[in-house]
Amino acid sequence: MACRMVFSERFLDDASCVWSERLRLSLVGVLSNIEAFPEIGSKNLPLSIKEEFGDAVRKAAVSPFDLIYEFKEEENAVFVYALVPMRSVR
């Protein structure tokens, strides 16, 4: 069963800046995969992501961005937090 998707204001702002059709389609595809398989994202996170979003988040590549989200199994929900440029993480 697909998860409920919850989008933060920050993510919506980040996504509104995506102007490339190729990138938009890639983002939609990654979000669809996460909705169906929420644990597919990596928990191998850079320190800056952990500091900003906590240890429970996952990342999924939507080049040139990392999509930052958290799967809360008890709620069967995915909380999508941000699109972070890959070059800005440390």
C-alpha positions in Angstrom: 0.0 0.0 0.0 1.3 3.4 -0.9 2.4 5.8 1.8 0.7 9.1 2.5 3.0 11.9 1.2 3.4 15.1 3.3 5.3 18.0 1.7 6.9 20.8 3.7 6.7 24.4 2.7 10.4 24.4 2.1 10.2 21.5 -0.3 7.3 23.1 -2.2 9.4 26.3 -2.5 12.4 24.3 -3.6 10.4 22.4 -6.2 8.8 25.5 -7.6 12.3 26.6 -8.7 12.8 23.5 -10.9 12.4 24.8 -14.4 13.9 21.9 -16.4 11.4 19.5 -17.7 13.9 16.6 -17.5 14.5 17.4 -13.8 10.8 17.8 -13.1 10.1 14.4 -14.5 13.0 12.9 -12.6 11.6 14.4 -9.4 8.2 13.0 -10.0 9.7 9.6 -10.7 11.7 9.6 -7.5 8.7 10.8 -5.4 6.6 8.0 -6.9 9.2 5.4 -6.1 9.5 6.7 -2.5 5.7 6.6 -2.2 5.7 2.9 -3.1 9.0 2.0 -1.4 9.7 4.5 1.3 12.8 2.8 2.6 14.8 3.0 -0.7 16.5 6.3 0.2 20.0 6.2 1.7 20.7 6.8 5.4 24.3 7.5 4.6 24.0 11.2 5.2 26.5 14.1 5.2 27.0 15.8 8.6 25.3 19.0 7.3 22.1 17.1 6.5 22.1 15.4 9.9 22.6 18.7 11.6 19.8 20.4 9.8 17.2 17.6 9.5 18.2 15.0 12.1 19.4 11.4 12.0 16.1 9.8 10.9 16.0 11.3 7.4 16.9 9.7 4.2 18.2 11.1 0.9 17.4 10.2 -2.7 19.3 11.6 -5.6 17.5 13.8 -8.0 20.7 15.1 -9.7 21.9 17.8 -9.1 19.9 17.7 -5.8 19.4 15.4 -2.9 15.7 14.9 -1.9 15.6 14.9 1.9 12.7 13.0 3.5 11.7 10.9 6.5 9.6 7.7 6.5 7.4 7.3 9.6 6.3 3.7 9.5 3.9 4.0 12.4 2.0 6.7 10.5 2.6 5.1 7.1 3.7 8.5 5.9 6.6 10.1 4.1 7.5 13.6 5.1 9.4 15.4 2.3 11.5 18.2 3.7 13.8 19.7 1.0 15.7 19.6 -2.2 19.3 20.3 -1.3 21.9 21.0 -4.0 24.5 18.1 -3.8 27.4 20.6 -4.0 26.3 22.4 -0.9 26.5 19.5 1.5 29.5 18.8 3.7 
